[in-house]
Amino acid sequence: MKTLEFHRDEKKGRVTVSCADGEVSVYSHCAYCKHCKGIWVGKRMTPTPQAQAFSDIRRGTAPDENLMNAAMMFNTLIRDGSAIECDDDANEGYHTRY
């Protein structure tokens, strides 16, 4: 596991990290990457909400709208967080979660 620190651009409202693919947006890449395992908020690592929501949907125990709620929660955690916990130790780069 590795921790990727956020690079914030307040003027453009962007948050990026240095990934194997280069500098990527957390909102459009990490949110949908299977390597993203959590968000560091303060001294605590919070698991990605999408992973749990997707798991529940595949088992048929939750409606599809839970995935949208998880994406909104992810964005909230990114706003308050400082880094992404990534398990891409082999430097494969982005790999879609879905």
mmCIF file of the C-alpha atoms, coordinates in Angstrom:
data_MODEL
# 
_entry.id   MODEL 
# 
loop_
_atom_site.group_PDB 
_atom_site.id 
_atom_site.type_symbol 
_atom_site.label_atom_id 
_atom_site.label_alt_id 
_atom_site.label_comp_id 
_atom_site.label_asym_id 
_atom_site.label_entity_id 
_atom_site.label_seq_id 
_atom_site.pdbx_PDB_ins_code 
_atom_site.Cartn_x 
_atom_site.Cartn_y 
_atom_site.Cartn_z 
_atom_site.occupancy 
_atom_site.B_iso_or_equiv 
_atom_site.pdbx_formal_charge 
_atom_site.auth_seq_id 
_atom_site.auth_comp_id 
_atom_site.auth_asym_id 
_atom_site.auth_atom_id 
_atom_site.pdbx_PDB_model_num 
ATOM 1  C CA . MET A 1 1  ? 0.000   0.000  0.000   1.00 0.00 ? 1  MET A CA 1 
ATOM 2  C CA . LYS A 1 2  ? 1.120   3.496  -0.698  1.00 0.00 ? 2  LYS A CA 1 
ATOM 3  C CA . THR A 1 3  ? -0.215  6.880  0.287   1.00 0.00 ? 3  THR A CA 1 
ATOM 4  C CA . LEU A 1 4  ? -0.638  9.464  -2.465  1.00 0.00 ? 4  LEU A CA 1 
ATOM 5  C CA . GLU A 1 5  ? -0.752  13.043 -1.164  1.00 0.00 ? 5  GLU A CA 1 
ATOM 6  C CA . PHE A 1 6  ? -3.277  15.463 -2.673  1.00 0.00 ? 6  PHE A CA 1 
ATOM 7  C CA . HIS A 1 7  ? -2.161  18.380 -4.829  1.00 0.00 ? 7  HIS A CA 1 
ATOM 8  C CA . ARG A 1 8  ? -4.910  21.007 -4.611  1.00 0.00 ? 8  ARG A CA 1 
ATOM 9  C CA . ASP A 1 9  ? -5.525  23.744 -7.180  1.00 0.00 ? 9  ASP A CA 1 
ATOM 10 C CA . GLU A 1 10 ? -7.981  26.058 -5.432  1.00 0.00 ? 10 GLU A CA 1 
ATOM 11 C CA . LYS A 1 11 ? -8.453  28.286 -8.500  1.00 0.00 ? 11 LYS A CA 1 
ATOM 12 C CA . LYS A 1 12 ? -9.661  25.422 -10.697 1.00 0.00 ? 12 LYS A CA 1 
ATOM 13 C CA . GLY A 1 13 ? -11.200 23.374 -7.877  1.00 0.00 ? 13 GLY A CA 1 
ATOM 14 C CA . ARG A 1 14 ? -9.075  20.357 -8.779  1.00 0.00 ? 14 ARG A CA 1 
ATOM 15 C CA . VAL A 1 15 ? -7.480  17.731 -6.581  1.00 0.00 ? 15 VAL A CA 1 
ATOM 16 C CA . THR A 1 16 ? -4.821  15.542 -8.182  1.00 0.00 ? 16 THR A CA 1 
ATOM 17 C CA . VAL A 1 17 ? -2.353  12.849 -7.136  1.00 0.00 ? 17 VAL A CA 1 
ATOM 18 C CA . SER A 1 18 ? 0.829   11.477 -8.689  1.00 0.00 ? 18 SER A CA 1 
ATOM 19 C CA . CYS A 1 19 ? -0.150  8.064  -10.074 1.00 0.00 ? 19 CYS A CA 1 
ATOM 20 C CA . ALA A 1 20 ? 1.697   5.617  -12.314 1.00 0.00 ? 20 ALA A CA 1 
ATOM 21 C CA . ASP A 1 21 ? -0.272  7.231  -15.169 1.00 0.00 ? 21 ASP A CA 1 
ATOM 22 C CA . GLY A 1 22 ? 1.075   10.666 -14.217 1.00 0.00 ? 22 GLY A CA 1 
ATOM 23 C CA . GLU A 1 23 ? -0.793  13.475 -12.478 1.00 0.00 ? 23 GLU A CA 1 
ATOM 24 C CA . VAL A 1 24 ? -4.474  12.383 -12.390 1.00 0.00 ? 24 VAL A CA 1 
ATOM 25 C CA . SER A 1 25 ? -7.665  13.849 -11.005 1.00 0.00 ? 25 SER A CA 1 
ATOM 26 C CA . VAL A 1 26 ? -8.868  12.211 -7.804  1.00 0.00 ? 26 VAL A CA 1 
ATOM 27 C CA . TYR A 1 27 ? -12.503 12.862 -8.757  1.00 0.00 ? 27 TYR A CA 1 
ATOM 28 C CA . SER A 1 28 ? -12.385 11.245 -12.207 1.00 0.00 ? 28 SER A CA 1 
ATOM 29 C CA . HIS A 1 29 ? -9.711  8.570  -11.765 1.00 0.00 ? 29 HIS A CA 1 
ATOM 30 C CA . CYS A 1 30 ? -9.268  7.481  -8.139  1.00 0.00 ? 30 CYS A CA 1 
ATOM 31 C CA . ALA A 1 31 ? -13.009 7.432  -7.520  1.00 0.00 ? 31 ALA A CA 1 
ATOM 32 C CA . TYR A 1 32 ? -13.418 4.682  -10.140 1.00 0.00 ? 32 TYR A CA 1 
ATOM 33 C CA . CYS A 1 33 ? -10.100 2.845  -9.742  1.00 0.00 ? 33 CYS A CA 1 
ATOM 34 C CA . LYS A 1 34 ? -9.902  -0.612 -8.166  1.00 0.00 ? 34 LYS A CA 1 
ATOM 35 C CA . HIS A 1 35 ? -6.603  0.314  -6.498  1.00 0.00 ? 35 HIS A CA 1 
ATOM 36 C CA . CYS A 1 36 ? -8.182  3.068  -4.366  1.00 0.00 ? 36 CYS A CA 1 
ATOM 37 C CA . LYS A 1 37 ? -8.697  1.623  -0.890  1.00 0.00 ? 37 LYS A CA 1 
ATOM 38 C CA . GLY A 1 38 ? -9.361  4.690  1.240   1.00 0.00 ? 38 GLY A CA 1 
ATOM 39 C CA . ILE A 1 39 ? -9.058  8.379  1.971   1.00 0.00 ? 39 ILE A CA 1 
ATOM 40 C CA . TRP A 1 40 ? -6.935  9.867  4.745   1.00 0.00 ? 40 TRP A CA 1 
ATOM 41 C CA . VAL A 1 41 ? -8.962  12.407 6.696   1.00 0.00 ? 41 VAL A CA 1 
ATOM 42 C CA . GLY A 1 42 ? -6.846  13.749 9.530   1.00 0.00 ? 42 GLY A CA 1 
ATOM 43 C CA . LYS A 1 43 ? -5.077  10.800 11.167  1.00 0.00 ? 43 LYS A CA 1 
ATOM 44 C CA . ARG A 1 44 ? -7.725  8.298  10.124  1.00 0.00 ? 44 ARG A CA 1 
ATOM 45 C CA . MET A 1 45 ? -8.086  6.263  6.935   1.00 0.00 ? 45 MET A CA 1 
ATOM 46 C CA . THR A 1 46 ? -11.686 5.877  5.752   1.00 0.00 ? 46 THR A CA 1 
ATOM 47 C CA . PRO A 1 47 ? -12.447 3.058  3.267   1.00 0.00 ? 47 PRO A CA 1 
ATOM 48 C CA . THR A 1 48 ? -13.876 4.155  -0.079  1.00 0.00 ? 48 THR A CA 1 
ATOM 49 C CA . PRO A 1 49 ? -17.668 4.255  0.034   1.00 0.00 ? 49 PRO A CA 1 
ATOM 50 C CA . GLN A 1 50 ? -17.914 2.987  -3.566  1.00 0.00 ? 50 GLN A CA 1 
ATOM 51 C CA . ALA A 1 51 ? -16.369 -0.382 -2.688  1.00 0.00 ? 51 ALA A CA 1 
ATOM 52 C CA . GLN A 1 52 ? -19.050 -1.176 -0.106  1.00 0.00 ? 52 GLN A CA 1 
ATOM 53 C CA . ALA A 1 53 ? -21.898 0.153  -2.270  1.00 0.00 ? 53 ALA A CA 1 
ATOM 54 C CA . PHE A 1 54 ? -20.743 -1.827 -5.303  1.00 0.00 ? 54 PHE A CA 1 
ATOM 55 C CA . SER A 1 55 ? -20.435 -4.976 -3.208  1.00 0.00 ? 55 SER A CA 1 
ATOM 56 C CA . ASP A 1 56 ? -23.989 -4.546 -1.895  1.00 0.00 ? 56 ASP A CA 1 
ATOM 57 C CA . ILE A 1 57 ? -25.360 -3.941 -5.397  1.00 0.00 ? 57 ILE A CA 1 
ATOM 58 C CA . ARG A 1 58 ? -23.668 -7.065 -6.801  1.00 0.00 ? 58 ARG A CA 1 
ATOM 59 C CA . ARG A 1 59 ? -25.236 -9.159 -4.042  1.00 0.00 ? 59 ARG A CA 1 
ATOM 60 C CA . GLY A 1 60 ? -28.599 -7.575 -4.812  1.00 0.00 ? 60 GLY A CA 1 
ATOM 61 C CA . THR A 1 61 ? -29.055 -6.174 -1.316  1.00 0.00 ? 61 THR A CA 1 
ATOM 62 C CA . ALA A 1 62 ? -29.068 -2.474 -2.230  1.00 0.00 ? 62 ALA A CA 1 
ATOM 63 C CA . PRO A 1 63 ? -30.605 -0.229 -4.893  1.00 0.00 ? 63 PRO A CA 1 
ATOM 64 C CA . ASP A 1 64 ? -28.439 1.303  -7.623  1.00 0.00 ? 64 ASP A CA 1 
ATOM 65 C CA . GLU A 1 65 ? -28.891 4.767  -6.123  1.00 0.00 ? 65 GLU A CA 1 
ATOM 66 C CA . ASN A 1 66 ? -26.580 3.723  -3.278  1.00 0.00 ? 66 ASN A CA 1 
ATOM 67 C CA . LEU A 1 67 ? -23.702 3.921  -5.755  1.00 0.00 ? 67 LEU A CA 1 
ATOM 68 C CA . MET A 1 68 ? -24.559 7.560  -6.476  1.00 0.00 ? 68 MET A CA 1 
ATOM 69 C CA . ASN A 1 69 ? -24.745 8.301  -2.746  1.00 0.00 ? 69 ASN A CA 1 
ATOM 70 C CA . ALA A 1 70 ? -21.347 6.623  -2.302  1.00 0.00 ? 70 ALA A CA 1 
ATOM 71 C CA . ALA A 1 71 ? -19.864 8.834  -5.034  1.00 0.00 ? 71 ALA A CA 1 
ATOM 72 C CA . MET A 1 72 ? -21.163 11.944 -3.281  1.00 0.00 ? 72 MET A CA 1 
ATOM 73 C CA . MET A 1 73 ? -19.717 10.719 0.036   1.00 0.00 ? 73 MET A CA 1 
ATOM 74 C CA . PHE A 1 74 ? -16.367 10.092 -1.706  1.00 0.00 ? 74 PHE A CA 1 
ATOM 75 C CA . ASN A 1 75 ? -16.344 13.714 -2.941  1.00 0.00 ? 75 ASN A CA 1 
ATOM 76 C CA . THR A 1 76 ? -17.051 14.932 0.587   1.00 0.00 ? 76 THR A CA 1 
ATOM 77 C CA . LEU A 1 77 ? -14.201 12.854 1.987   1.00 0.00 ? 77 LEU A CA 1 
ATOM 78 C CA . ILE A 1 78 ? -11.847 14.207 -0.710  1.00 0.00 ? 78 ILE A CA 1 
ATOM 79 C CA . ARG A 1 79 ? -12.795 17.764 0.241   1.00 0.00 ? 79 ARG A CA 1 
ATOM 80 C CA . ASP A 1 80 ? -11.849 17.092 3.869   1.00 0.00 ? 80 ASP A CA 1 
ATOM 81 C CA . GLY A 1 81 ? -8.999  14.653 3.251   1.00 0.00 ? 81 GLY A CA 1 
ATOM 82 C CA . SER A 1 82 ? -5.294  14.902 2.599   1.00 0.00 ? 82 SER A CA 1 
ATOM 83 C CA . ALA A 1 83 ? -4.311  11.705 0.747   1.00 0.00 ? 83 ALA A CA 1 
ATOM 84 C CA . ILE A 1 84 ? -5.491  8.525  -1.014  1.00 0.00 ? 84 ILE A CA 1 
ATOM 85 C CA . GLU A 1 85 ? -4.520  5.026  0.132   1.00 0.00 ? 85 GLU A CA 1 
ATOM 86 C CA . CYS A 1 86 ? -3.589  3.095  -3.024  1.00 0.00 ? 86 CYS A CA 1 
ATOM 87 C CA . ASP A 1 87 ? -2.692  -0.593 -3.344  1.00 0.00 ? 87 ASP A CA 1 
ATOM 88 C CA . ASP A 1 88 ? -1.036  -0.225 -6.775  1.00 0.00 ? 88 ASP A CA 1 
ATOM 89 C CA . ASP A 1 89 ? 2.357   -1.498 -5.628  1.00 0.00 ? 89 ASP A CA 1 
ATOM 90 C CA . ALA A 1 90 ? 3.098   -2.872 -9.128  1.00 0.00 ? 90 ALA A CA 1 
ATOM 91 C CA . ASN A 1 91 ? 2.592   0.603  -10.710 1.00 0.00 ? 91 ASN A CA 1 
ATOM 92 C CA . GLU A 1 92 ? -0.096  -0.596 -13.145 1.00 0.00 ? 92 GLU A CA 1 
ATOM 93 C CA . GLY A 1 93 ? -1.900  2.732  -13.024 1.00 0.00 ? 93 GLY A CA 1 
ATOM 94 C CA . TYR A 1 94 ? -5.635  3.243  -13.421 1.00 0.00 ? 94 TYR A CA 1 
ATOM 95 C CA . HIS A 1 95 ? -7.738  0.093  -13.574 1.00 0.00 ? 95 HIS A CA 1 
ATOM 96 C CA . THR A 1 96 ? -11.508 0.463  -13.630 1.00 0.00 ? 96 THR A CA 1 
ATOM 97 C CA . ARG A 1 97 ? -13.427 -0.746 -10.568 1.00 0.00 ? 97 ARG A CA 1 
ATOM 98 C CA . TYR A 1 98 ? -16.562 -1.575 -12.557 1.00 0.00 ? 98 TYR A CA 1 
# 
